[in-house]
Amino acid sequence: MAVFTHLTLGTNDLNKARSFYDSVLSKIGLKRIADLGDNGSIWGKETPSFFIVKPADGNPATVGNGVTVSFEAPDRCSVDAFYATALDAGARDEGAAGPRGWAPNAYAAYVRDMDGNKLAVYCFKPV
């Protein structure tokens, strides 16, 4: 049973965010499954799980201090591909792909998207 139904992040440039997330999320098996007109888009495997939206209150999207959205990757190669694709698409490095010592077999990468949202991608499978 999942703990969350979905996660949502805000954007100030929906077209740029759509392009970025189409590219990076495809590396871990997610696809855009719906658009919300000019307000946002939804990615997932079969069901909606990740939303990028313009804030409903009309104010600029801002970054949460201490917030990280972490995606599960099917394997370590997918972590590497997500990281490389994100950097090529304009993301900022927040931690190169590699082992993380806090959990057995943890392998991850961290980036910030163009709006400053912190993203991680993790694989917990052995090499």
N, C-alpha and C positions, 0 to 999 in steps of 0.2 A: 504494500500500500504506500503510495506516495504521500509525502508530508505536505507538499504544495500543489495547487492546481496550475499555477503559472507564476512567472516573474515578469515585471514590467519595468522598463527604463525609459526615460524621457530623451527626446532629441530636439535640437533646434534646426536641423537640416534633414528632413525626412528622406529626400531623394539620396543624399549621401549615405545616410544610415542604411537605407534599403540595399544599396549597392554593397556596402561594407559587410553587412550581416548575411546577405546572399552568398558572398564569397567565403567568409570565414566559417559560417555554420555548415556549409556543404561539406567541409573537411571532416566534420564529426557526425555526419549522417542526418542533419536537420535540413529542412527545406521551408521556404515560405509557403504557407498554406492558405493565407488570406490577407487581403488588404482592407483597411478600414477607411477607404476613400483617401482624403487628404489628411487624415488624422493619425494613421499608423499602419503597422503591419504585424503579422503573427507568424512565427516559425514553430515547427515541431516535427515529429516523426509521423504520427497518425492523428494526434490530437493537439490542440493549441497548448504550447508550454512557455513560449517566450514572446513578449510583446515589446515593440518599440513604438512609442506614441509621442505626439505633441501634447504637452500638459493641458488637461481639460480646463484649467483655470485661466488659460491664455497668457500666463507668465512664462518667462524663459525656463527651459529645463536646466536644472542644476544637479551637481554631483553630490551624493551622500558621502560624508566623511566617515571612513571606516567600512563602507559598503563594497562588497565584491560579489559579483554574480559568477558562479562556477558551473561549468558544463562538464558532463561526463563524456569522455572520448572512448571509442571502442578499442583503441590500441595506442601504443607510444608513437607510432608513425603518424597517426592522426593528430596527436598533440603537436608534433613537430610541424606538420602541414598547416594547422590552425595558426600557430605562432608566426611562421614565415609569411603566410598569406595576409595575416593581420598587419604585420609590419609593412609589407609591400603596398597594402591598401591605405596606409597613413596612420596606423595605430602607433602609440608610443610604448616602448618597452618598459615593462614593470617587473620582469624576471624571466630570463631565458628558459627555454625548454630544458628540463633535466630532472634528476631525482630530487625528491623532497624528503627529508629525514624524519618527519613527524609521524609517518605511517608506513607500514610495510608495503613495498612496491610502489609507493606514491611517485608519480612522474607527472610533472605539470609545467605550465607556462602561464605567464601573466602579461596582460597588455591593458592599455587604456584606449577606448575608442575615440573618435574625433570630438565627442561631447565631453570627454573626460571620465566616462564610466569605466570602472575597473572590472576587467573580465579575467577569469581563470579557466583553464581547461585541464582536467585531471584524468589520468588512467591509473587504476590500482592493480592492474594485471602484471604478473611477472614478465620479464623480457620475453 
